[in-house]
Amino acid sequence: MQRRREFGRIRSTLAASWHFQALEGADLDRLAEIGRLQRLRHAERAMQAGTRDRLWIILSGAVRVSNQTPGSKEYVYGGLGPGS
């Protein structure tokens, strides 16, 4: 089976992440095989509230985890970097 270009990048990030580093190699391979890259521009939203069908891992850059109230007040819960 031919692997996609991004397989190695996803696989190495998973293996280095404290969330996934204890997994067996075959399990890391399977996760990397089904993984898809999604590039976000600065300030672009990764997902909307209520979306629960994805598992995200950050390969590079950073993501702000926040929520916005109807009155436009934003609550920032934290920032995540590579491997998170």
Residue, then its C-alpha position, 0 to 999 in steps of 0.5 A: m500500500q502506498r502511503r500519502r505524503e503527509f504520513g511520516r509527518i503525522r506519524s512522527t508527531l503522534a509518536a512524540s506526543w505524550h497523548f499517543q507515545a505509549l501506543e504500539g507502532a502498528d496503532l500509530d501507523r493506523l492513526a497516521e494512515i487515516g489522518r488528514l492534514q488541514r491547514l488553517r490561516h491566522a484566526e481561522r476557526a478549526m471547528q464550530a461548537g457542537t462539532r464532535d466528529r474529529l480528533w485534532i493533533i497540532l503538527s506546527g504552529a499553535v491553536r487557541v481554545s476558546n468559546q464566544t458568547p452571543g454578546s461577542k465576549e470571548y473566553v480563552y481556555g488555553g493555547l495548544g502547540p505541536g503534539s497537542 
